[in-house]
Amino acid sequence: MKEPYLAYMLRLWKAGGGADASWRASLEDPHTGERHAFASMEALVAFLQALPRYAATPTSTGDVDGSTLTDDPG
């Protein structure tokens, strides 16, 4: 039996111009088409950290426990 996993397509773009520019993001579930929109990187990271616990289990392809996530887009 395969381990449960989550897959999302991530889109990032800069909104506004000059000093008022800020990053926006959206996640889309490729299986359902459901989209989540985020007005800041902090909101995106908060969403990812709140995902079901099974999605934050270390796997053979690497540790996905969220410890390497950052709210810094650069």
N, C-alpha and C positions, 0 to 999 in steps of 0.2 A: 504494500500500500504506500502510495506517495504521501510525503508530508504535506500538510496544507500550506499554501502560499498565497500571497496577494500580488497582483500585477496592476500597475497603473502607468499611463502615459503622462509624463510631466511636461507642462508647457510653462515657460518663463518669458516675461516681457517687461520692458520698462515703460511705465506710464508717466505722463507729464514730461516736462522739459526743464532743463537747467537745474537749479538747486532744489526745485520741487519734485524732481523725478524720483520715483520709487519703483521697486520691483513688485510685480504681481505674479501670481502662479495659479495654475489649475491642474488638477489630477483627473484623469478619465479612466474608468474601469473598462478595459477592452472587451470584457465578457458581457457587461450589461449596458455600457454606454453612459452609465451614471457619472456625472461630473461634480467636482467640488472646486469652488473658486476661493482664492485667498488674496486678501488685500495687502498682506505683508509676508515676509519670510518667517517671521515669528509665528504667525497663524498657521502656515504650512507645517512647520516643525511641530507645533502643538498637536495638530491633527495626526501626524505620523507617530508621535509618541503615544497617542491615545488609541492606536490600532489594537485590535485584539491581541492578547498575550501570545497566542500561538504563532503570530506573525513575527514575533520578536525573539524567536528561539534560534540559537546558533545552528547553522547547517553545515554540510560538508563544503559548501561553496564560500563560506565566510561567516563572520559574526555580524548579524543584523539586529543587534539589541538596541540600536539607536545611539550608542555611545559616541559614534563618530559624526552624528548629525550636528549641524551648526546653523545658527540663524544668520550667518555671514554669507551672502551669495557669492562673494569673491573669494 
